Amino acid sequence: MFDIVIMNGILIDPENLTRMIGNVGIMNGKIAVITKDEIHGVQQFDASGRIVCPGFIDIHGHIDRDDYCGELSLRQGITTTVGGNCGASPLDINAFFLAQEQHGFIINQAEMIGHSMSLREAVGAADPLQPATPEQLAQMEYLVEKAFDEGACGLSLGLAYAPGSSNDEVMRLSQLAARYGRIVAVDTRMITSSDMYSLVEAISISRQTGARIQVSHLVYQYGTGMMDEALAVINRARSQGMDIRFDSGMYTQWATHIGAVLFDEDYMDVNGWKLEDILVITGKYNGRRLTMDIYRELRANAPHTAVVVFTGIEEEIYMALNHPYAMPSTDTGAYDPGEGHPQIAGSFPRYFRKMVVERYELNLMEAVRKATLLPAETLGFNSKGRLREGMDADIVVFDIHGINDKADFGLPDASPEGIDYVFINGKLALAKGQLMDTRAGKAIRCTKPVYDYQI
């Protein structure tokens, strides 16, 4: 008798690229058996006609233990999130993990250590337009090693938020990531919306240090008519032996805080961004387009207010996510109910709906692989992203024909359709839209180098 049995599902195995009708038995938080034979459990769930696959891994998020944000990810079928992206993370990684180990969380969490805001601020390099001093850099190196020793899964560079960061900063910290076998996630240092040098810079990190690179939200960076060129740059680097991967969401409109250097008037002019193309998504002006008065008020008095820039070319989303080393992501963050970007609630259902059901861009097997096994391999999560005996029982059951995102601007946290059940570490976390166990998620400490996959 198993703890849980999922019966009669269409089982998708992204490792062996196979599918079959069968049953999954779960015991003590692990997948105990996968079989066509009849089995029984204390709890039994009929998955007839439904896809049963590993839980989705969101390789680029900003949940960082925010409960509501975690809930919105769970409702999408996400069982593991990777936080600390874009150069912003908790500084005390050990304390972050201890809190989850003691109290649990709604989904599993891994965490990066962020350079461009967190580390620089911690050592006094507060001016985003100025490089760190040698003494400050030495302090950052110590903090990065400490974070890696405590289980951070990578280093994140938010170079767009600290464009004054020196080459020395970037390379020396990335050398540590290479030595520890951890990924370097790069929010590239774009000066303009047509700046391809920023991607070349990200690749040069790998060339000079040997670090593995994950370019963050590629469409937000290069989805403005440059995607062909961006993919060509990535492919050339991979052909030369560098391990370059990337994540990307399902939207062209991107969000960040109004106080960022990106929204200095000079940057706005260079990029041709008009105030009326920028939507406020938090605070008292939520839902309103910027005017000069609102822009100046928020920049001066509420710089953490989130805004969305309406830009980009939709077709370049699909072009990017067709790449064999592209992974879907949410770029989600902590918002109050009714606030935010629809990516916080709709990204993964939209990915399967658009890429598989409506546009036939990917077959189901490849779409599942990109959302599960590929991020697990990239980060060294050796017991996740796989549907096989002995793996963590992180499983999503969904209707491939009924899966659909419902979130939109103005209704950013609307729950998707088509996600039947989500199991996390062998516990039922979501059932037909109802939250069940809200503390099933575990902390994921990365403590070993990741060298065991093919470039």
Stockholm file with secondary structure:
# STOCKHOLM 1.0

chainA/1-455         MFDIVIMNGILIDPENLTRMIGNVGIMNGKIAVITKDEIHGVQQFDASGRIVCPGFIDIHGHIDRDDYCGELSLRQGITTTVGGNCGASPLDINAFFLAQEQHGFIINQAEMIGHSMSLREAVGAADPLQPATPEQLAQMEYLVEKAFDEGACGLSLGLAYAPGSSNDEVMRLSQLAARYGRIVAVDTRMITSSDMYSLVEAISISRQTGARIQVSHLVYQYGTGMMDEALAVINRARSQGMDIRFDSGMYTQWATHIGAVLFDEDYMDVNGWKLEDILVITGKYNGRRLTMDIYRELRANAPHTAVVVFTGIEEEIYMALNHPYAMPSTDTGAYDPGEGHPQIAGSFPRYFRKMVVERYELNLMEAVRKATLLPAETLGFNSKGRLREGMDADIVVFDIHGINDKADFGLPDASPEGIDYVFINGKLALAKGQLMDTRAGKAIRCTKPVYDYQI
#=GR chainA/1-455 SS CEEEEEEEEEEEETTTTEEEEEEEEEETTEEEEEESSCCCEEEEEECTTCEEEECEEESSCBCTTCHHHHHHHHHTTEEEEEECCTTCCCSCHHHHHHHHHHHCBSSEEEECEEIIIIIHHHTTCCCTTSCCCHHHHHHHHHHHHHHHHTTCCEEEEETTTCTTCCHHHHHHHHHHHHHHTCEEEEECCCSSTTCCHHHHHHHHHHHHHCCEEEESCHHHHHTTTCHHHHHHHHHHHHHTTCCEEEEECSCSCEEEETTSGGGSHHHHHHHTCCGGGEEECSGGGTTCBCCHHHHHHHHHHCTTCEEEECCCCTHHHHHHHTSTTEEECCCCBCCCTTCSCTHHHHHHHHHHIIIIIISCCSCHHHHHHHHTHHHHHHHTCTTSSCCSTTSBCCEEEECTTTCBCCCBTTBTTCCCBCEEEEEETTEEEEETTEECCSSCBCBCCCCSCCCCSCC
#=GC SS_cons         CEEEEEEEEEEEETTTTEEEEEEEEEETTEEEEEESSCCCEEEEEECTTCEEEECEEESSCBCTTCHHHHHHHHHTTEEEEEECCTTCCCSCHHHHHHHHHHHCBSSEEEECEEIIIIIHHHTTCCCTTSCCCHHHHHHHHHHHHHHHHTTCCEEEEETTTCTTCCHHHHHHHHHHHHHHTCEEEEECCCSSTTCCHHHHHHHHHHHHHCCEEEESCHHHHHTTTCHHHHHHHHHHHHHTTCCEEEEECSCSCEEEETTSGGGSHHHHHHHTCCGGGEEECSGGGTTCBCCHHHHHHHHHHCTTCEEEECCCCTHHHHHHHTSTTEEECCCCBCCCTTCSCTHHHHHHHHHHIIIIIISCCSCHHHHHHHHTHHHHHHHTCTTSSCCSTTSBCCEEEECTTTCBCCCBTTBTTCCCBCEEEEEETTEEEEETTEECCSSCBCBCCCCSCCCCSCC
//
